[in-house]
Amino acid sequence: MMGCLTAPFKLFGCLGLIIALGLGYIYRDRLESEGRRLIDRIQHLVPSSSGRPGVSSLESAKAKVDSLNGWRADSVVLTAAEFASLVGNGLDRDLRSQLDSLQVELLEGEIQVSARLRTARLPQAMIGPLSGALRPTEPVRAAGPVRVTRPGAGEWSVRSFSIGDFPIPDEMVPGLVGRALGHPDQKAVPVKVPLGIGAIRVRPGSATLYGATRS
């Protein structure tokens, strides 16, 4: 008896499922589009920790830096793409020309830079026995803190470095950085910093620039 009473509900349930599947198939393109739009909105709500240099991001970063000077703001917050653009723009031109597909990831207290490096100009003393195994370009990854050293200048202290599939022992990294830059005694990568920035604090998803102390 109970089975007879529940049979109509089961029938309606099956019909409802069939109709829903049919509508989903008919409007699949629209549903896919709405799904992508929803994902994009979620991604924009959660700040990305990785960014690549870009013209618009650089202009946006410069506008925020201007607010430290012109609007007398105490600090400004940059996105990963904006900070990556400042880093890329601040590197030595010769060094920057050797790096393709530059990407900067914001970590806790440091940045990780990934790129494809043109290996032909690497000093043989730097790569040693790896020279025969390297291709014309190799993916590299380096990480370390970045700080302001004086008005208009900063440095990136590289603490870890890998080229291709070969991680370099941490204790060897400072010496390799100096040789790669052509100055054996130099232990950090110089980076030009826009005037008006006194300190930088890096965290996953954002970089905070603090205004320089004003007299």
Secondary structure, 3 states (H helix, E strand, C coil): CHHHHHHHHHHHHHHHHHHHHHHHHHCHHHHHHHHHHHHHHHHHHCCCCEECCCHHHHHHHHHHHHHHHCCCCCEEEECHHHHHHHHHHHCCHHHHHCEEEEEEEECCCCEEEEEEEEHHHCCHHHHHHHHHHCCCEEEEEEEECEEEEECCEEEECCCEEEECCEEECHHHHHHHHHHHHCCCCCCCEEEECCCCEEEEEEECCEEEEEECCCC
